């Protein structure tokens, strides 16, 4: 009798594969669980490592940018500091807005040199100057309170607006503006294009009056709309802070990265590009010094109208840059006719026994802040 054998294929013995929709569902579930967990673990890791807290600026429709009020910042890009901005967004201790008549109040305007993120708060020239003046008996027979309004990247024009919209509410007796080499360029823009950093700019009209130019901010008005998620991440996320800090470091130090970033931004922001293409020049190209002098004059006039003295302090020209030397001379020549006090930090820094210890890279070290405080305090005492 013949027996018929049936050949069984190996694949027929294997269980059938699960439906594809089941695999997709399982993968989606895993991602839903694992991604948030991974983010939390990364946030926790950055927290333990003490990184991701360098983010401290947010958009502002009046000033361009401002400090994030109450934000804790650990700064490592140059030097080191670990403090929180106060409730008004100042890199300072808390100060009441109302001023006691028994106190002499000094308001500091400036950019990152005044802000002083590179050193502990107590080492900034504002805090050291306050201690020096009070140790010497104060000013006008009153104890001195110094309030630091300095903010990274601010131009003199932004400082003028900050004086109007924030500083005057504190009723200062003296306003000190720290002038830096690049300030006069930041006050104006090329009126033929909107390709400029979003901030308020200034120009002089045909009558020579100072006017504000918000065209670049208007072209980028999407930046100033409320974005709750971005605001939350900026204030709370270490990952956001690390990525933002990495972007800043690469933009400053890697020309190729900056070029690619600008190229990508132009392609993505077609609306801004269309706005720029249709923009029409509304005023002539400006003389940088005429505009800067008008800003300084207006700042001094506002101070005088509000019962405050005004002082201009120039960041030290230790590299003996001829262009900056001329800027300092022009500001000094204005001090008598415009009746403001003036201090050039170049000479105490140039004559220091070891000038290298006064700077970190671009900014004052704690020793540099101390020398600046001594010079400014001396001029304050002499002109009280």
Number of C-alpha atoms within 10 A of each C-alpha: 3 4 5 6 6 6 6 8 8 7 8 8 8 8 7 8 7 8 8 8 9 10 12 11 11 11 12 12 11 11 13 11 11 12 11 11 12 12 13 13 12 14 19 14 14 18 15 9 9 11 19 23 26 22 25 23 18 17 18 15 17 16 20 19 20 20 22 24 18 17 23 18 20 20 21 16 12 14 18 14 17 16 17 20 20 18 15 18 19 23 27 23 16 13 15 8 13 9 16 10 8 10 17 20 23 25 24 24 28 25 23 18 22 25 23 28 27 26 23 16 22 14 20 28 30 30 20 21 26 21 19 18 23 15 11 12 13 21 22 11 12 15 18 23 23 23 24 23 25 26 25 18 16 23 27 28 27 26 26 21 17 19 21 14 12 13 21 18 12 17 20 23 22 21 26 22 26 23 24 21 16 11 19 21 15 21 22 24 22 14 20 14 16 23 14 15 13 21 26 24 24 23 26 19 13 9 6 11 10 19 14 14 18 16 19 21 23 17 19 18 13 11 16 16 11 10 10 9 8 13 14 11 14 22 20 17 19 23 22 20 22 17 13 17 19 13 14 14 12 15 17 11 10 11 11 11 14 16 12 12 14 13 11 11 13 13 11 11 11 11 13 20 17 11 15 16 11 10 15 12 12 10 14 13 14 16 13 17 16 14 24 24 17 19 24 22 19 16 21 24 18 17 22 16 9 13 13 19 22 25 22 22 24 20 22 22 19 14 10 11 10 10 9 18 15 11 17 23 11 13 21 18 12 16 19 11 8 14 15 21 20 24 24 22 19 18 13 16 22 16 10 12 9 9 14 13 13 19 16 16 11 10 20 26 24 24 18 21 24 20 21 28 24 18 19 23 23 15 16 21 14 10 13 12
